[in-house]
Amino acid sequence: MAKVKNLALDGYINFTPILSYTNAIFYFVDTVRNIGKTWGIGRLAWRRAFKRHKKTIFVRRFKKEAKEAADSFYESVDFSNFCTGLVKFDPATKKGNFKKRGRTFYIKRCGRWEWFFKVTYVSDAQTYRSADDVACDLILYDEYTTTPEKYALYRGNEVEHFIDLVVTIARQHPIRCIFTGNKESHQNPYYSYLGITPPPSNFEGIKQYKGGSIVIYQRNTPLADSKNTASQSKLSKALKGTPYGAYLFSGAYKREPKLKYYQVPRDANGYVQVRFKGELLKITTKGDYFYINDKPDVSVGVLTDNVAGGNRLDIQINKRLHKTQLKDLEIAIAENRIRYNSAKTFEVAQRFFKYFNFIQ
């Protein structure tokens, strides 16, 4: 396991030690906020172009976010100076080795301009269907984590759209993907889709999954940056003891529910199994309580909002019909008789409950 201190240099995340895990294709970098992830991404992309003639795709979730990111990337003077060797092109003097047009960034090499950095969005895979550039071997998905409400704004299966983008760009040459995000939510559709269990929320360091093909780097502490230490210290003191303070400075998830978690009793009775928005729930009962975990037996079928690609025994949700059938659950929610096995299960269940208007 890499030492955390080697992954943060001069106020930004250093991606080189993370990418040293060469068997991986997906690298997830989950950290507290204001830790220099975007600066680290910009520096990495520029150094790859300047020194190794490599090209990078930068991804955001929505088209509007991609446009805003492209408009601001490398614009800061401090940021430009931080990327050694970058000299913005001056049309008057014809000097400089860097320029931008739309959402594409160019470097001048041997008298010719060539792109090295393109900004796109998740559902834009079709744009790259005719592109096959062996020098384009890295995809950076910035701010891939968000809240359940914002995940829900994406139309379609975000994870599969992103994978389609990866496959389209990769074609016949190797490619690697770095996901960067803050600890916004326990619900992570990428981890769920890939079938991996994230590290505990208090873990710092690197873990590998699926034969080293997936790497997760998690950091819960801010950087010791001398330029920001004083102001960060004041903010830390002001927010001490608050959920937001724990999110900013201690690596807690932004919406860490203050709950006691329970394992399902062995003699609990089955109530309903659910796959909702791609996430799994198993709801059982014992006595007056409902117990919810994320380990249903999908081989016997589930109640789902999408039967496509599932088990032939799956049942499509009918909101009016099944709300009536789930009346006991609705009453238990109102009377606070629900017990969860994890914070993630709690988050997923809240989306399911809101769908049926069991909660506001």
C-alpha positions as CSV (number, residue, x, y, z in Angstrom):
1,M,0.0,0.0,0.0
2,A,1.4,3.4,-1.0
3,K,2.0,5.9,1.8
4,V,-0.5,8.7,1.8
5,K,2.1,11.4,2.3
6,N,3.8,10.5,-1.0
7,L,0.6,11.3,-2.9
8,A,0.3,15.0,-2.0
9,L,3.0,17.5,-3.1
10,D,3.1,21.3,-3.0
11,G,-0.7,21.7,-2.5
12,Y,-1.9,19.3,-5.1
13,I,-2.6,15.6,-5.6
14,N,0.3,13.8,-7.3
15,F,-1.1,11.1,-9.5
16,T,2.2,9.4,-10.5
17,P,2.3,7.0,-7.5
18,I,-1.4,6.1,-8.1
19,L,-0.7,5.3,-11.8
20,S,2.3,3.2,-10.8
21,Y,-0.3,0.4,-10.3
22,T,0.1,-0.5,-13.9
23,N,-2.3,-3.4,-14.0
24,A,-5.3,-1.2,-13.3
25,I,-7.7,0.4,-15.8
26,F,-9.9,2.2,-13.3
27,Y,-8.4,4.5,-10.6
28,F,-10.7,6.1,-8.1
29,V,-9.4,9.1,-6.1
30,D,-11.9,9.9,-3.3
31,T,-10.8,12.7,-1.0
32,V,-11.8,15.7,1.1
33,R,-12.4,18.9,-0.7
34,N,-9.8,21.6,-1.7
35,I,-7.0,19.1,-2.0
36,G,-5.7,20.1,-5.4
37,K,-7.2,17.3,-7.5
38,T,-8.0,19.6,-10.5
39,W,-4.6,21.2,-10.4
40,G,-3.1,17.7,-10.3
41,I,-5.2,16.7,-13.3
42,G,-4.1,19.8,-15.3
43,R,-0.5,19.3,-14.5
44,L,-0.6,15.6,-15.3
45,A,-2.3,16.2,-18.7
46,W,0.2,19.0,-19.6
47,R,3.3,17.0,-18.6
48,R,2.1,14.0,-20.6
49,A,1.7,16.2,-23.7
50,F,4.9,18.2,-23.2
51,K,7.2,15.4,-22.4
52,R,5.6,12.2,-23.8
53,H,3.4,13.4,-26.7
54,K,0.4,11.8,-24.9
55,K,-3.3,12.9,-25.2
56,T,-6.0,13.1,-22.5
57,I,-9.8,13.2,-22.5
58,F,-11.4,15.1,-19.6
59,V,-14.9,14.2,-18.7
60,R,-17.7,15.8,-16.7
61,R,-21.3,14.5,-16.2
62,F,-23.3,17.1,-18.1
63,K,-22.7,19.1,-21.3
64,K,-23.1,22.4,-19.4
65,E,-20.4,21.3,-16.8
66,A,-18.1,20.3,-19.7
67,K,-18.5,23.7,-21.3
68,E,-17.8,25.6,-18.1
69,A,-14.8,23.4,-17.3
70,A,-13.3,24.0,-20.8
71,D,-13.9,27.8,-20.5
72,S,-11.9,28.0,-17.3
73,F,-9.2,25.2,-17.6
74,Y,-5.6,26.6,-17.7
75,E,-7.0,30.2,-17.6
76,S,-5.6,31.0,-14.2
77,V,-2.1,32.6,-14.4
78,D,-1.0,30.7,-11.3
79,F,-2.3,27.5,-12.9
80,S,-0.5,28.2,-16.2
81,N,2.8,28.9,-14.3
82,F,2.3,25.7,-12.3
83,C,2.4,23.7,-15.5
84,T,6.1,24.0,-16.4
85,G,6.8,24.8,-20.0
86,L,3.3,26.1,-20.8
87,V,3.3,29.4,-22.7
88,K,0.0,30.7,-24.0
89,F,0.1,31.6,-27.7
90,D,0.2,35.3,-28.5
91,P,-1.4,35.9,-32.0
92,A,0.5,39.3,-32.3
93,T,4.0,37.8,-31.8
94,K,3.2,34.3,-32.9
95,K,4.9,33.0,-29.9
96,G,3.7,30.3,-27.4
97,N,3.1,26.6,-27.4
98,F,-0.5,26.4,-26.0
99,K,-3.9,27.5,-27.2
100,K,-7.6,26.5,-26.9
101,R,-10.4,26.3,-29.4
102,G,-13.8,25.4,-28.1
103,R,-13.4,22.4,-25.8
104,T,-10.1,21.3,-27.3
105,F,-6.6,22.3,-26.2
106,Y,-3.5,22.3,-28.4
107,I,0.2,22.1,-28.0
108,K,2.7,23.3,-30.7
109,R,5.4,20.9,-31.5
110,C,7.9,21.0,-34.4
111,G,5.9,23.9,-35.9
112,R,2.6,22.1,-35.9
113,W,-0.4,22.3,-33.6
114,E,-1.9,19.1,-32.3
115,W,-4.5,18.5,-29.7
116,F,-3.6,17.1,-26.3
117,F,-6.6,17.7,-24.1
118,K,-10.3,17.4,-25.0
119,V,-13.2,18.2,-22.6
120,T,-16.4,16.1,-23.1
121,Y,-19.4,14.8,-21.1
122,V,-20.5,11.3,-20.3
123,S,-23.2,10.8,-22.9
124,D,-21.0,12.1,-25.7
125,A,-19.6,8.8,-26.7
126,Q,-20.9,9.0,-30.3
127,T,-18.5,12.0,-30.9
128,Y,-15.5,9.7,-30.6
129,R,-16.7,6.8,-32.7
130,S,-14.5,7.7,-35.6
131,A,-11.5,8.5,-33.5
132,D,-8.7,6.0,-32.9
133,D,-5.6,7.7,-31.6
134,V,-3.0,5.5,-29.9
135,A,-1.5,8.6,-28.2
136,C,-4.9,9.1,-26.4
137,D,-4.5,6.7,-23.5
138,L,-6.0,8.4,-20.4
139,I,-9.5,9.5,-19.5
140,L,-10.0,11.8,-16.5
141,Y,-13.5,11.9,-15.0
142,D,-13.6,14.9,-12.7
143,E,-16.2,15.3,-9.9
144,Y,-17.7,11.9,-10.7
145,T,-19.2,11.7,-7.2
146,T,-22.3,13.6,-6.3
147,T,-25.5,13.4,-4.2
148,P,-28.3,10.9,-4.9
149,E,-30.5,13.7,-6.2
150,K,-27.9,14.8,-8.8
151,Y,-27.2,11.2,-9.9
152,A,-31.0,11.0,-10.5
153,L,-30.8,14.0,-12.9
154,Y,-28.8,12.0,-15.4
155,R,-31.0,10.4,-18.0
156,G,-30.2,6.8,-18.7
157,N,-27.5,4.5,-17.2
158,E,-24.6,6.8,-16.4
159,V,-22.1,4.0,-15.7
160,E,-22.8,2.1,-18.9
161,H,-22.7,5.4,-20.9
162,F,-19.3,6.1,-19.4
163,I,-18.0,2.6,-20.2
164,D,-19.3,3.0,-23.7
165,L,-17.2,6.2,-23.9
166,V,-14.1,4.3,-22.7
167,V,-14.6,1.5,-25.1
168,T,-15.1,3.9,-28.0
169,I,-11.9,5.9,-27.3
170,A,-9.8,2.8,-26.5
171,R,-10.6,0.8,-29.6
172,Q,-7.6,-1.5,-30.0
173,H,-5.1,0.3,-27.7
174,P,-4.7,0.3,-23.9
175,I,-6.4,3.1,-21.9
176,R,-6.7,4.0,-18.2
177,C,-9.3,6.0,-16.4
178,I,-8.9,8.2,-13.3
179,F,-12.1,9.2,-11.4
180,T,-11.7,12.1,-9.0
181,G,-14.3,13.2,-6.5
182,N,-15.2,14.4,-3.0
183,K,-16.9,12.1,-0.4
184,E,-20.4,13.4,-1.3
185,S,-22.4,10.3,-0.8
186,H,-22.2,6.7,0.3
187,Q,-24.2,5.8,-2.8
188,N,-21.7,5.2,-5.7
189,P,-23.2,3.7,-8.8
190,Y,-19.7,2.9,-10.2
191,Y,-18.7,0.8,-7.2
192,S,-22.1,-0.9,-7.3
193,Y,-21.9,-1.7,-11.0
194,L,-18.4,-3.0,-10.8
195,G,-19.3,-5.1,-7.7
196,I,-16.7,-3.7,-5.3
197,T,-17.0,-2.7,-1.7
198,P,-15.4,0.6,-1.0
199,P,-12.9,1.0,1.9
200,P,-14.3,2.0,5.3
201,S,-14.9,5.8,5.5
202,N,-12.0,6.2,8.0
203,F,-9.4,4.4,5.7
204,E,-6.5,6.3,4.2
205,G,-4.4,4.8,1.5
206,I,-4.7,2.6,-1.5
207,K,-6.6,-0.6,-2.0
208,Q,-6.7,-2.9,-5.1
209,Y,-9.6,-4.9,-6.4
210,K,-10.3,-7.5,-9.1
211,G,-6.7,-8.7,-9.6
212,G,-5.4,-5.1,-9.4
213,S,-7.6,-3.9,-12.3
214,I,-9.3,-1.4,-10.0
215,V,-7.5,0.9,-7.6
216,I,-9.1,3.1,-4.9
217,Y,-7.1,5.9,-3.3
218,Q,-8.9,7.4,-0.3
219,R,-7.7,10.5,1.7
220,N,-9.5,12.0,4.7
221,T,-7.2,14.8,5.7
222,P,-6.5,18.2,4.0
223,L,-3.1,19.0,2.6
224,A,-0.6,20.9,4.7
225,D,-0.3,23.8,2.3
226,S,1.4,26.8,4.0
227,K,-0.5,29.3,1.8
228,N,-3.9,28.1,3.2
229,T,-3.0,26.7,6.6
230,A,-4.1,29.8,8.6
231,S,-7.5,30.2,6.9
232,Q,-8.1,26.5,6.9
233,S,-7.3,26.3,10.6
234,K,-9.9,29.1,11.4
235,L,-12.5,27.4,9.2
236,S,-11.8,24.1,10.9
237,K,-12.3,25.6,14.4
238,A,-15.5,27.4,13.3
239,L,-17.0,24.2,11.9
240,K,-15.8,21.9,14.6
241,G,-18.5,19.5,15.7
242,T,-20.7,20.1,12.6
243,P,-21.4,17.5,9.8
244,Y,-19.9,19.9,7.2
245,G,-16.8,20.3,9.3
246,A,-16.3,16.6,9.5
247,Y,-16.9,16.4,5.7
248,L,-14.2,19.1,5.0
249,F,-11.6,18.1,7.4
250,S,-12.1,14.6,8.7
251,G,-13.1,12.6,5.6
252,A,-16.6,12.0,6.7
253,Y,-19.2,11.7,4.0
254,K,-21.2,14.9,3.3
255,R,-24.4,13.3,4.4
256,E,-23.2,10.9,7.1
257,P,-26.4,9.7,8.8
258,K,-26.2,9.5,12.6
259,L,-27.7,6.0,12.9
260,K,-27.0,2.8,14.7
261,Y,-26.6,0.0,12.2
262,Y,-28.0,-3.5,12.7
263,Q,-27.4,-6.9,11.1
264,V,-30.5,-8.7,9.9
265,P,-31.6,-11.4,12.5
266,R,-31.2,-14.9,11.2
267,D,-34.9,-15.7,11.8
268,A,-36.2,-12.5,10.1
269,N,-39.0,-13.0,7.6
270,G,-38.7,-11.9,4.0
271,Y,-40.8,-8.9,3.0
272,V,-39.6,-7.6,-0.4
273,Q,-36.4,-7.6,-2.5
274,V,-35.7,-4.5,-4.6
275,R,-33.5,-3.3,-7.4
276,F,-34.1,0.5,-7.7
277,K,-32.0,2.8,-9.9
278,G,-29.5,0.0,-10.2
279,E,-29.1,-0.5,-6.4
280,L,-30.2,-3.5,-4.4
281,L,-32.2,-3.8,-1.2
282,K,-33.5,-6.7,0.9
283,I,-36.2,-5.8,3.3
284,T,-37.1,-8.3,6.1
285,T,-39.2,-8.2,9.3
286,K,-39.0,-9.4,12.8
287,G,-41.4,-8.4,15.5
288,D,-42.3,-4.7,15.0
289,Y,-39.1,-3.8,13.0
290,F,-38.1,-3.8,9.4
291,Y,-34.5,-4.7,8.6
292,I,-32.9,-3.5,5.4
293,N,-29.6,-4.6,3.8
294,D,-28.1,-4.6,0.3
295,K,-27.8,-8.4,-0.1
296,P,-30.9,-9.8,-1.7
297,D,-31.0,-13.2,-3.4
298,V,-31.5,-11.9,-7.0
299,S,-31.8,-15.5,-8.4
300,V,-35.4,-15.6,-7.1
301,G,-36.4,-12.3,-8.6
302,V,-36.8,-8.7,-7.3
303,L,-39.2,-5.8,-7.5
304,T,-37.6,-3.4,-9.9
305,D,-38.0,-0.2,-11.9
306,N,-36.3,-1.8,-14.8
307,V,-36.8,-5.5,-15.7
308,A,-34.6,-5.4,-18.8
309,G,-31.5,-7.6,-18.4
310,G,-32.7,-9.0,-15.0
311,N,-34.1,-12.3,-13.9
312,R,-37.2,-13.6,-15.6
313,L,-38.8,-13.7,-12.2
314,D,-38.3,-10.0,-11.6
315,I,-41.5,-7.9,-11.2
316,Q,-41.8,-4.4,-12.8
317,I,-42.8,-1.7,-10.2
318,N,-46.4,-0.5,-10.5
319,K,-46.4,2.5,-8.3
320,R,-50.2,2.5,-7.5
321,L,-50.4,-1.2,-7.0
322,H,-47.2,-1.7,-5.0
323,K,-47.7,1.3,-2.8
324,T,-50.8,-0.4,-1.5
325,Q,-49.0,-3.6,-1.0
326,L,-46.2,-1.9,0.9
327,K,-48.5,-0.1,3.4
328,D,-47.0,-1.9,6.4
329,L,-43.6,-0.5,5.4
330,E,-45.0,3.0,5.0
331,I,-46.4,2.8,8.5
332,A,-43.1,1.5,9.9
333,I,-41.2,4.4,8.3
334,A,-43.6,6.9,9.9
335,E,-43.2,5.2,13.3
336,N,-39.3,5.0,13.0
337,R,-39.3,1.2,13.0
338,I,-36.7,0.8,10.2
339,R,-33.2,-0.6,10.9
340,Y,-30.4,-0.4,8.3
341,N,-27.2,-2.4,8.0
342,S,-25.1,0.5,6.6
343,A,-25.1,4.2,5.6
344,K,-25.2,3.2,1.9
345,T,-28.3,1.1,2.5
346,F,-29.9,4.1,4.2
347,E,-29.2,6.4,1.3
348,V,-30.5,3.9,-1.3
349,A,-33.6,3.2,0.8
350,Q,-34.4,7.0,1.0
351,R,-34.6,7.2,-2.8
352,F,-36.9,4.1,-2.9
353,F,-39.1,5.6,-0.2
354,K,-39.3,9.0,-1.9
355,Y,-40.4,7.3,-5.1
356,F,-43.5,6.0,-3.3
357,N,-44.0,9.3,-1.4
358,F,-43.4,7.5,1.9
359,I,-41.1,10.3,2.9
360,Q,-40.7,13.9,1.7
